[in-house]
Amino acid sequence: MALFKKRAAGKPGEWFYCLEHKKVEEGPECPAKDRFGPYPTRQEAQRAMETAAERNLQWETDPKWHDRNDGRPGEEGA
């Protein structure tokens, strides 16, 4: 018996952005390793790369991750 069932089609209203094909999909068409989502709307899925870039910038500029002298996250002062 399979531990996880492979879902052939996504739920209506679930939107994904395929990183390999650089396109928006309704329901998961491509493997999970190649997509971002699900998103509630097509427009949000279209902005997937912009959203990822914004989140990366927030994370990179978060002072909690840059409080060591050697540039690694963790305890203060090293």
C-alpha distances in whole Angstrom, upper triangle without the diagonal:
4,6,9,10,12,15,18,21,22,24,27,30,27,29,28,31,30,31,31,32,35,34,33,30,29,25,23,24,24,21,22,24,26,27,28,28,27,31,32,34,35,38,36,34,37,38,35,37,40,38,37,40,42,39,39,43,43,41,43,46,45,47,45,43,47,49,49,52,50,48,44,43,43,46,50,52,51
4,5,6,9,12,15,18,19,21,25,27,24,26,25,27,26,27,27,29,31,30,29,26,25,22,20,20,20,18,18,20,22,23,25,24,24,27,29,31,32,35,33,30,33,35,32,33,36,35,33,36,38,35,36,40,39,37,40,43,42,44,42,40,44,46,46,49,47,44,41,40,40,44,47,49,49
4,7,10,13,16,18,19,20,24,26,23,25,24,26,25,27,27,29,30,30,29,26,25,21,19,21,20,17,17,19,22,22,23,22,22,25,27,30,31,33,31,29,32,33,30,32,35,32,31,34,36,33,33,37,37,35,37,40,39,41,38,37,41,42,43,46,44,42,38,37,37,40,44,46,45
4,6,9,12,15,15,17,21,22,19,21,20,23,22,23,24,25,27,26,25,22,21,17,15,17,17,14,14,16,19,19,20,19,18,22,24,26,27,30,28,25,29,30,27,29,31,29,28,31,33,30,31,35,34,32,35,38,37,39,37,36,39,41,42,45,43,40,37,36,37,40,43,45,45
4,6,9,12,13,15,18,20,18,20,19,22,21,23,23,24,26,25,23,20,19,15,14,15,16,14,14,17,19,19,20,19,18,21,23,25,26,29,27,25,28,29,26,29,32,30,29,32,34,31,32,36,36,34,37,40,39,41,39,38,41,44,45,47,45,43,40,38,39,43,46,48,48
4,6,9,11,13,17,19,16,17,17,19,18,20,20,21,23,22,20,17,16,13,11,12,12,10,11,14,16,16,18,17,16,20,21,23,23,26,25,22,25,27,24,26,29,28,27,30,32,30,31,34,34,33,35,38,38,41,39,37,41,43,44,47,45,42,39,38,39,43,46,48,48
4,6,7,10,13,15,13,15,14,17,17,19,20,20,21,20,18,15,13,10,8,10,11,11,11,15,16,15,16,15,14,17,18,20,20,23,22,20,23,25,22,25,28,26,25,29,30,29,30,33,34,33,35,38,37,40,39,37,41,43,45,47,45,42,40,38,40,43,46,49,48
4,7,10,13,15,13,15,14,17,16,19,19,19,20,19,17,13,12,9,8,8,10,11,12,16,16,15,17,16,15,18,19,20,20,23,23,20,22,25,23,25,28,27,26,30,32,30,31,35,35,34,37,40,39,43,41,40,43,46,47,49,47,44,42,41,42,46,49,51,51
4,7,9,11,10,11,12,15,15,18,18,18,19,17,14,11,9,6,6,7,10,12,13,16,16,14,16,14,13,15,16,17,16,20,20,17,20,22,20,23,26,25,25,28,30,29,30,33,34,33,36,38,38,41,40,39,42,45,46,49,47,44,42,40,42,46,48,51,51
4,6,8,7,8,10,13,14,17,18,18,18,16,13,9,7,4,5,8,11,12,12,16,15,13,14,11,9,12,12,13,14,17,17,14,17,20,18,21,23,22,22,26,27,26,27,31,31,30,33,35,35,39,37,36,40,42,44,47,45,42,40,38,40,43,45,48,48
4,6,6,9,11,15,16,20,21,20,21,18,15,11,8,6,9,11,14,15,15,19,18,16,15,12,10,11,11,12,13,17,16,15,18,20,19,22,24,22,23,27,27,26,28,31,31,31,34,36,35,39,38,37,40,43,45,48,46,43,41,39,41,44,46,49,50
4,6,8,12,15,17,20,22,21,20,17,14,11,7,7,10,13,16,18,17,21,20,17,16,14,11,11,10,11,11,15,15,14,17,19,19,22,24,22,24,27,27,27,29,32,31,32,35,37,36,40,39,38,42,44,46,49,48,45,43,41,43,46,48,51,51
4,6,10,13,16,19,21,20,19,16,12,10,7,8,11,14,16,18,17,20,19,16,15,12,9,8,6,7,8,12,12,11,14,16,16,20,21,19,21,24,24,24,26,29,28,29,32,34,33,37,36,36,39,42,44,47,46,42,40,38,40,44,45,48,49
4,7,10,13,16,18,18,17,14,11,8,6,5,8,11,13,15,14,17,16,12,11,8,6,6,6,7,8,12,11,9,13,15,14,17,19,17,18,22,22,21,24,26,26,26,29,31,31,34,34,33,36,39,41,44,42,39,37,35,37,40,42,45,46
4,7,10,13,15,14,13,11,7,6,5,6,8,10,12,14,13,15,14,10,9,7,5,5,6,6,6,9,8,6,9,11,10,14,16,14,16,19,19,19,21,24,24,25,27,29,29,33,33,32,34,37,39,42,41,37,36,34,36,40,41,44,45
4,6,9,12,11,10,8,6,5,6,7,6,9,9,11,10,12,10,6,6,5,5,6,9,9,8,10,9,6,8,10,8,11,14,13,13,17,18,17,19,22,22,23,25,27,28,31,31,29,32,35,37,39,38,35,33,32,34,38,39,42,42
4,6,9,9,7,6,5,6,9,10,9,10,9,11,10,11,8,5,5,6,8,9,12,11,9,10,9,5,7,9,6,8,12,11,11,14,16,16,17,20,21,21,23,26,26,30,30,28,31,34,36,38,36,33,31,30,33,37,38,41,41
4,6,6,5,5,6,7,10,11,9,8,7,9,9,9,6,4,7,9,11,12,15,15,12,14,13,9,10,12,9,10,14,14,13,16,18,18,19,22,23,23,24,27,28,32,32,29,32,35,36,38,36,33,32,31,34,38,39,41,41
4,6,5,7,9,11,14,14,12,12,9,10,10,9,5,5,7,11,13,14,18,17,15,16,15,11,11,12,9,9,13,13,12,14,17,17,16,19,21,21,22,25,26,30,30,27,29,33,34,36,34,30,29,29,32,35,37,39,39
4,6,8,11,12,15,16,13,11,9,10,11,10,6,8,11,14,16,17,21,20,18,19,18,14,14,15,13,12,16,17,15,17,20,20,20,23,25,24,25,28,29,33,33,30,32,36,36,38,36,32,31,31,34,38,40,41,41
4,6,9,10,14,15,13,11,9,11,13,12,9,9,12,14,16,17,20,19,16,17,17,13,13,15,13,13,16,18,17,18,21,22,22,24,27,27,27,30,32,35,35,33,35,38,39,41,39,35,34,34,37,41,43,44,44
4,7,10,13,15,14,12,11,13,14,13,10,9,11,13,15,15,18,17,14,14,14,11,9,11,10,10,13,15,14,15,18,19,19,21,24,24,25,27,29,33,33,31,33,36,37,39,37,34,33,33,36,39,41,42,42
4,6,10,12,12,11,10,13,14,15,11,10,11,12,13,13,16,14,11,12,12,9,8,11,10,11,14,15,15,17,19,20,21,23,25,26,27,29,30,34,34,33,35,38,40,41,40,36,35,35,38,41,43,45,45
4,7,9,10,10,11,13,14,15,12,9,10,10,11,10,12,10,7,9,10,6,6,10,9,11,14,14,15,17,19,20,21,23,25,25,27,29,30,34,34,32,35,38,40,42,40,37,36,35,38,41,43,45,45
4,6,7,7,9,12,12,14,12,9,10,10,10,10,12,11,8,11,12,8,10,13,12,14,17,17,17,20,22,22,23,26,27,27,29,32,32,36,36,34,37,40,42,44,42,39,37,36,39,42,44,46,47
4,7,8,11,13,14,16,14,12,12,10,9,10,10,9,8,11,12,9,11,14,14,17,19,18,19,22,23,23,25,28,28,29,31,33,33,37,37,36,38,42,43,46,44,41,39,38,40,44,45,48,48
4,6,9,11,11,15,13,11,11,9,8,10,11,11,11,14,14,11,14,16,15,18,20,19,20,23,24,24,25,28,29,29,31,33,33,37,36,35,38,41,43,45,44,40,38,37,39,42,44,47,47
4,6,7,8,11,10,8,10,9,8,11,13,14,13,16,15,12,15,17,15,17,20,19,19,22,24,23,24,27,28,27,30,32,32,36,35,33,36,39,41,43,41,38,36,35,37,41,43,45,45
4,7,9,12,10,9,12,12,12,14,16,16,14,18,17,14,15,18,16,18,21,21,20,23,26,25,26,29,30,30,31,34,35,38,37,36,38,42,43,45,43,40,38,37,39,43,45,47,47
4,7,8,6,7,10,11,12,15,18,18,16,19,18,14,16,18,15,17,20,20,19,22,24,23,24,27,28,28,29,32,33,36,35,33,36,39,40,42,40,37,35,34,37,40,43,45,44
4,5,6,7,10,12,13,16,19,20,19,21,19,16,18,19,16,17,21,20,19,22,24,23,23,27,28,26,28,31,31,35,34,31,34,37,38,40,38,35,33,32,34,38,40,43,42
4,5,5,8,9,10,14,17,18,18,20,18,14,17,18,15,16,19,18,16,19,22,20,20,24,25,23,25,28,28,31,30,28,31,34,35,37,35,32,30,29,31,35,37,39,39
4,6,8,11,13,16,19,20,20,21,19,16,18,18,15,15,19,18,15,18,21,19,19,22,23,22,23,27,27,30,29,26,29,32,33,35,33,30,27,27,29,33,35,37,37
4,7,10,12,15,18,19,17,19,17,14,15,16,13,13,16,16,14,17,20,19,18,22,23,22,23,27,27,31,30,28,30,33,34,36,34,31,29,28,31,35,37,39,38
4,7,9,11,15,15,14,15,13,10,12,13,10,11,14,14,12,15,17,16,17,20,21,21,22,25,26,29,29,27,29,33,34,36,34,31,29,28,31,34,36,38,38
4,7,8,12,13,12,13,11,8,10,10,7,9,12,10,9,13,14,13,14,18,18,18,20,23,23,27,26,24,27,30,32,34,33,29,27,26,29,32,34,36,37
3,5,9,10,11,12,9,7,11,11,8,11,13,11,11,15,16,14,16,19,19,19,22,24,24,28,27,26,29,32,33,36,35,31,29,28,30,33,35,38,38
4,7,9,10,12,9,8,12,12,10,13,15,13,13,17,18,16,19,21,21,21,24,26,26,29,28,28,31,34,35,38,37,34,32,30,32,35,37,40,40
4,6,7,9,6,6,9,10,9,12,14,11,13,16,16,15,18,20,20,21,24,25,25,29,28,28,31,33,36,38,37,34,32,30,32,36,37,40,41
4,7,9,7,8,11,12,12,16,16,14,16,19,19,18,21,23,22,23,26,28,27,31,30,30,33,36,38,41,40,37,35,33,35,38,40,43,44
4,5,5,7,9,10,11,15,15,14,16,19,18,19,22,23,23,25,27,28,28,32,32,32,34,37,40,42,42,38,37,35,37,40,41,44,45
4,5,5,6,9,10,13,14,14,16,18,19,19,22,23,24,25,28,29,29,33,33,33,35,38,41,43,42,38,37,36,38,41,43,45,46
4,5,5,6,9,12,12,11,14,16,16,17,20,21,22,24,26,27,27,31,32,31,33,37,39,41,40,37,36,34,37,40,41,44,45
4,5,5,6,10,10,9,11,14,13,14,17,18,19,20,23,24,24,28,28,28,30,33,36,38,37,33,33,31,33,37,38,40,41
4,5,5,9,10,9,11,14,14,15,17,19,20,21,23,25,25,29,29,28,31,34,36,38,37,33,32,31,33,37,38,41,41
4,6,8,9,10,11,13,14,16,17,19,20,22,23,25,26,30,30,29,31,35,37,39,38,34,33,32,35,38,39,41,42
4,6,5,6,9,10,10,12,14,15,16,18,20,21,22,26,27,26,28,31,33,35,35,31,30,29,32,35,36,38,39
4,5,5,6,9,10,11,12,14,15,16,18,20,21,25,25,24,26,29,31,33,32,29,28,27,29,33,34,36,37
4,5,5,6,9,10,10,12,14,15,16,18,20,24,24,23,24,28,30,31,30,26,26,25,28,32,33,35,35
4,5,5,6,9,10,11,12,14,15,17,18,22,23,22,23,27,29,31,30,26,26,25,28,31,32,34,35
4,5,5,6,9,10,11,12,14,16,16,20,21,20,22,25,28,30,29,25,25,23,26,29,30,32,33
4,5,5,6,9,10,10,12,14,15,19,19,18,20,23,25,27,26,23,22,21,24,27,28,30,31
4,5,5,6,9,10,10,12,14,18,19,17,19,22,24,26,25,21,21,20,23,27,27,29,30
4,5,5,6,9,10,11,12,16,17,16,18,21,24,25,25,21,21,20,23,26,26,28,29
4,5,5,6,9,10,10,14,15,14,16,19,22,24,23,20,19,17,20,23,24,26,27
4,5,5,6,9,10,13,14,12,14,18,19,21,20,17,16,15,18,22,22,24,25
4,5,5,6,8,12,14,12,13,17,19,20,20,16,16,16,19,22,22,23,25
4,6,5,6,10,11,11,12,15,18,20,20,16,16,15,17,20,20,22,24
4,5,5,9,9,8,10,13,15,18,18,14,13,11,14,17,18,20,21
4,6,8,10,7,8,12,14,15,15,11,12,11,14,17,17,19,20
4,6,9,8,8,11,14,15,16,12,13,12,15,17,16,18,20
4,5,6,7,9,13,15,16,13,12,10,13,15,14,17,19
4,5,5,6,10,12,14,11,11,9,11,12,11,13,16
4,6,6,9,13,14,11,10,7,8,10,10,13,15
4,6,8,11,11,8,7,5,7,10,10,12,14
4,6,8,9,6,7,6,8,10,9,10,12
4,7,9,7,8,7,7,7,5,7,10
4,5,6,6,6,7,6,5,5,6
4,6,8,9,10,10,8,6,6
4,6,9,10,11,10,8,7
4,7,9,11,10,10,10
4,6,9,10,10,10
4,7,9,11,11
4,7,9,9
4,7,7
4,7
4
